[in-house]
Amino acid sequence: GGDLVATVGLIETPNGAVNVVPGRVRMSLDVRSPRDDDRMRALADIRAEMAKIAAARGVKADLHVSYDMPAAPCDLALSEA
């Protein structure tokens, strides 16, 4: 909610085929917010939901943070443009 944004930028299905459910999927997820606490809370919620779904479906889900930068305010005039 609010200013929080999450974007999937990449989805890979190694050895995938048109009519086959993939055995493995790799994806990127960019979670952004002007407030670090909101971003970290969202990441914890995403991690918990992934674990819940994986357990219910009997699959494995891993989340690896490869890039983490603190929130940086943007110039108001630039944001309004």
Secondary structure per residue as TSV (DSSP state, phi and psi in degrees):
chain	resnum	aa	ss	phi	psi
A	1	G	-	360.0	171.6
A	2	G	T	64.6	-129.9
A	3	D	T	-90.6	4.7
A	4	L	-	-73.0	135.6
A	5	V	E	-134.6	135.1
A	6	A	E	-128.7	132.7
A	7	T	E	-133.2	130.0
A	8	V	E	-86.8	122.7
A	9	G	E	-105.8	-20.9
A	10	L	E	-149.0	134.8
A	11	I	E	-132.5	121.1
A	12	E	E	-118.9	136.8
A	13	T	-	-125.1	88.3
A	14	P	T	-56.2	134.1
A	15	N	T	59.0	25.3
A	16	G	-	-72.7	160.5
A	17	A	-	-142.0	162.6
A	18	V	T	-58.2	-41.5
A	19	N	T	-111.4	27.2
A	20	V	S	-126.7	135.2
A	21	V	-	-74.4	123.0
A	22	P	-	-66.7	145.5
A	23	G	S	-82.0	-16.5
A	24	R	-	-150.5	140.8
A	25	V	-	-134.7	137.9
A	26	R	E	-123.3	134.3
A	27	M	E	-144.3	158.4
A	28	S	E	-106.3	148.5
A	29	L	E	-138.4	121.9
A	30	D	E	-104.8	118.2
A	31	V	E	-112.8	120.4
A	32	R	E	-128.8	147.4
A	33	S	-	-161.6	150.6
A	34	P	S	-72.7	-6.5
A	35	R	S	-124.9	122.2
A	36	D	H	-59.4	-39.0
A	37	D	H	-63.9	-38.0
A	38	D	H	-65.2	-42.1
A	39	R	H	-65.0	-43.4
A	40	M	H	-68.6	-36.7
A	41	R	H	-65.4	-42.1
A	42	A	H	-63.6	-41.6
A	43	L	H	-63.3	-40.7
A	44	A	H	-64.0	-40.8
A	45	D	H	-64.3	-41.9
A	46	I	H	-64.1	-44.3
A	47	R	H	-60.4	-44.6
A	48	A	H	-64.6	-42.3
A	49	E	H	-67.3	-38.7
A	50	M	H	-60.0	-44.8
A	51	A	H	-63.7	-40.8
A	52	K	H	-64.0	-46.0
A	53	I	H	-65.6	-44.0
A	54	A	H	-61.1	-43.1
A	55	A	H	-63.6	-42.5
A	56	A	H	-65.7	-31.0
A	57	R	H	-99.0	-3.9
A	58	G	T	69.7	35.8
A	59	V	-	-124.0	171.9
A	60	K	-	-103.9	137.6
A	61	A	-	-134.0	127.1
A	62	D	-	-118.6	143.3
A	63	L	-	-125.2	120.1
A	64	H	-	-118.4	121.1
A	65	V	-	-84.4	116.0
A	66	S	-	-103.1	-12.3
A	67	Y	-	-154.2	127.4
A	68	D	-	-145.0	111.4
A	69	M	-	-121.7	142.3
A	70	P	-	-66.8	156.6
A	71	A	-	-60.4	142.9
A	72	A	-	-131.2	122.5
A	73	P	-	-65.5	144.2
A	74	C	-	-99.6	146.3
A	75	D	-	-55.6	130.7
A	76	L	H	-59.0	-43.0
A	77	A	H	-62.6	-39.3
A	78	L	H	-67.2	-42.0
A	79	S	H	-63.4	-38.4
A	80	E	H	-72.0	-25.3
A	81	A	-	-71.0	360.0
